[in-house]
Amino acid sequence: MNALQIGRARAPAGGLDVERIRADFPILKLKVNGKPLVYLDNAASSQMPQPVLDRWIRYQTTQHSNIHRAVHYLSEIATAEYEGARKKLAAFSNAKEEREVIFTSGTTDAINLVAHGYGRKFVGAGDEIVLTTLEHHSNIVPWQMVAEEKGARIRVAPVNDRGELIIEEYLKLLSPRTKLVSVGHVSNALGTINPVREMIAAAHEKASRFWWTARRPRRT
C-alpha cells in the first residue's frame, strides 16, 4: 500500500489531500526540533500507514505461522493470506500470471536475484546490458559482476544538464545484442522520472529482455 492508494479516494478535486495522507502515518505526528517530521528516506526504510500496522498486528497475533509446509490451521490461514497478497500484486502490476510475482526482501535483493539467476545463466560473451546514468549503485554493481564474468558489455544511456534521460541516446543503444535493460523508474538522487512506458515499448521491440527497478505502470 502506498500514499497514492491511501489518499486517492479522499483526494480533493485539485489533487491529493496531503494532510489526510500524512494523518494515515502515525510516525509523522512525531516532532523533531519542535517541527513535524518530514521523512524522505523511503528508499532505505519506508514508514507504514496505520492500516498496514493494523494488518501486521492482526497477522502476528492471530495468523502467524510457516507457509507452504504444513496442514495445520494456522499454516493454512497464513498460506492463504500470503498467496492472496501475491494475487493482488499480480493484478496491481499487470502481471500475466500470479507466479510472475516473486517476494524478496527489497529491490536490491530482487536485482541480485535476476542478475545471478537469469544473468549468469543467459547473458554471454558479446551480449549487452543497458543501464542509465541515473541508476543507484545497487542497479550497477550486480550487472558489472555479470558482465565481467560472462564477457558482456554494459552500455549506459546519458542524461542532459537538467538530469533528464536523453531518450534518443537510450534508443540508439538498443539492438539485437541487447540482452537486458535495467533502469529505475524514478531517480533516488535527482527525482527524475523516466519515461518508462516508451522505454519498455522500445526495449520489447528491439532488445531481448527488459528489467526495471520499479513497478510496471498500470494500463489506463
C-alpha positions in Angstrom: 0.0 0.0 0.0 1.4 3.4 -0.9 0.4 7.0 -0.3 -1.3 7.3 -3.7 -3.5 4.3 -2.9 -4.3 5.5 0.6 -5.2 9.1 -0.4 -6.8 8.6 -3.8 -10.3 8.1 -2.6 -10.1 11.1 -0.3 -8.3 13.5 -2.6 -9.8 16.9 -3.2 -10.7 18.0 -6.7 -7.4 19.7 -7.3 -5.2 16.7 -6.4 -4.0 14.6 -3.4 -5.1 15.6 0.1 -1.6 15.7 1.6 -2.6 16.4 5.1 -5.1 13.5 5.0 -2.4 11.2 3.7 0.0 12.3 6.4 -2.6 11.5 9.0 -2.5 7.8 8.0 1.1 7.6 9.2 1.4 7.7 13.0 5.1 8.4 12.9 4.6 11.6 11.0 2.9 13.0 14.2 6.4 13.0 15.7 8.0 16.4 16.2 11.7 16.9 15.6 13.3 20.1 16.9 9.8 21.3 17.5 8.6 20.8 13.9 6.5 17.9 12.4 8.7 15.1 11.0 9.3 15.2 7.2 10.6 11.8 6.2 12.3 11.4 2.8 14.4 8.3 3.2 11.8 5.9 1.9 14.2 4.1 -0.5 16.0 2.8 2.6 13.1 2.2 5.0 9.6 3.1 4.2 7.2 4.1 7.0 4.0 2.2 7.5 0.5 3.7 7.4 -2.0 2.8 10.1 -3.9 0.2 8.0 -0.7 -1.7 7.3 0.3 -1.6 11.0 -3.1 -2.9 12.0 -2.9 -5.7 9.4 0.6 -6.6 10.6 -0.5 -6.8 14.2 -3.6 -8.9 13.3 -1.3 -11.3 11.4 1.2 -11.6 14.2 -1.5 -12.1 16.9 -3.9 -14.3 15.0 -2.4 -15.9 11.9 1.4 -16.2 12.1 2.8 -19.5 11.0 5.0 -21.1 8.4 3.6 -21.2 4.9 3.5 -23.9 2.2 5.0 -26.5 4.7 2.2 -27.6 7.0 -1.5 -28.5 7.0 -2.5 -27.3 10.5 -5.0 -24.4 10.9 -2.6 -21.5 11.3 -0.4 -22.6 8.4 -3.3 -22.9 6.1 -4.5 -19.5 7.0 -1.1 -17.9 6.7 -0.5 -19.6 3.3 -3.9 -18.4 2.0 -3.1 -14.8 3.1 0.3 -15.0 1.5 -1.0 -16.2 -1.8 -3.8 -13.7 -1.6 -1.2 -10.9 -1.5 0.5 -12.4 -4.5 -2.8 -12.3 -6.4 -3.4 -8.7 -5.5 0.1 -7.7 -6.5 -0.3 -9.5 -9.8 -3.4 -7.5 -10.6 -1.8 -4.3 -9.5 1.3 -4.7 -11.6 -0.5 -6.2 -14.7 1.4 -9.5 -14.4 0.1 -12.1 -16.9 0.3 -14.8 -14.2 0.4 -14.8 -10.4 3.6 -16.9 -10.5 5.4 -13.9 -12.0 5.2 -12.2 -8.6 8.2 -13.2 -6.5 8.6 -11.8 -3.0 12.0 -10.6 -2.0 13.4 -8.5 0.9 13.6 -5.4 -1.3 14.6 -4.0 -4.6 18.3 -4.7 -4.2 17.7 -8.3 -3.4 15.4 -8.5 -6.4 18.0 -7.1 -8.7 20.6 -9.5 -7.5 18.2 -12.4 -7.9 17.7 -11.5 -11.6 21.4 -10.8 -12.1 22.7 -14.0 -10.6 19.7 -16.2 -11.5 18.9 -15.1 -15.1 22.0 -13.1 -15.9 24.6 -15.6 -15.0 22.8 -18.3 -17.0 21.6 -16.4 -20.1 24.0 -13.5 -20.6 27.0 -14.4 -22.7 30.1 -13.0 -24.4 29.3 -10.1 -26.7 25.8 -9.5 -25.2 25.0 -6.0 -23.9 23.3 -4.8 -20.8 21.8 -1.3 -21.0 21.6 1.0 -17.9 21.3 4.7 -17.4 23.5 7.3 -15.7 20.7 7.8 -13.2 21.0 4.3 -11.6 21.6 3.6 -8.0 24.8 1.7 -7.4 22.7 -1.4 -6.4 21.5 -1.4 -10.0 25.0 -1.1 -11.4 27.3 -3.4 -9.4 25.4 -6.7 -10.0 25.5 -6.1 -13.8 29.2 -5.2 -13.6 29.8 -8.6 -11.9 27.7 -10.4 -14.6 29.4 -8.6 -17.4 32.9 -9.2 -16.1 32.2 -12.9 -15.5 30.5 -13.5 -18.9 32.4 -11.2 -21.2 29.4 -9.0 -21.8 29.4 -5.2 -22.3 27.5 -2.6 -20.3 26.0 0.4 -22.2 24.9 3.5 -20.4 22.3 6.0 -21.6 23.4 9.6 -20.6 21.4 12.5 -19.1 21.2 16.1 -20.1 22.2 19.1 -17.9 18.7 19.0 -16.3 19.3 15.5 -15.1 16.8 14.1 -17.5 17.4 10.9 -19.5 18.3 11.6 -23.2 15.7 9.2 -24.6 17.2 9.5 -28.2 20.5 8.2 -26.9 18.9 5.4 -25.0 17.1 4.3 -28.1 20.3 4.2 -30.0 21.8 1.7 -27.5 19.1 -0.9 -28.1 20.0 -3.5 -30.6 19.8 -7.3 -31.2 22.9 -7.5 -29.0 20.9 -6.1 -26.0 20.3 -9.0 -23.7 18.8 -7.0 -20.9 17.8 -3.4 -19.9 17.7 -2.5 -16.2 16.5 1.0 -15.3 14.9 2.8 -12.4 11.5 4.5 -12.8 12.4 7.4 -10.5 16.0 8.5 -9.6 16.6 8.3 -5.9 19.1 11.2 -6.1 17.5 13.7 -8.5 13.9 12.7 -8.5 14.0 12.4 -12.3 11.0 10.4 -13.6 12.0 8.3 -16.6 9.5 7.8 -19.5 9.3 4.1 -18.7 6.3 3.4 -21.0 8.3 4.5 -24.0 11.4 2.8 -22.7 9.7 -0.5 -22.1 8.0 -0.5 -25.5 11.3 0.2 -27.3 13.1 -2.5 -25.3 10.5 -5.1 -26.1 10.7 -4.2 -29.8 14.5 -4.1 -30.1 16.0 -6.0 -27.2 16.0 -9.5 -25.8 14.8 -8.8 -22.2 13.7 -5.9 -20.1 14.0 -5.5 -16.3 13.0 -2.3 -14.5 13.5 -1.5 -10.8 10.1 -0.2 -10.1 6.5 -1.4 -10.6 5.2 -1.6 -14.1 2.9 1.4 -15.0 -0.8 0.4 -14.8 -2.7 0.3 -18.1 -5.3 3.1 -18.4 
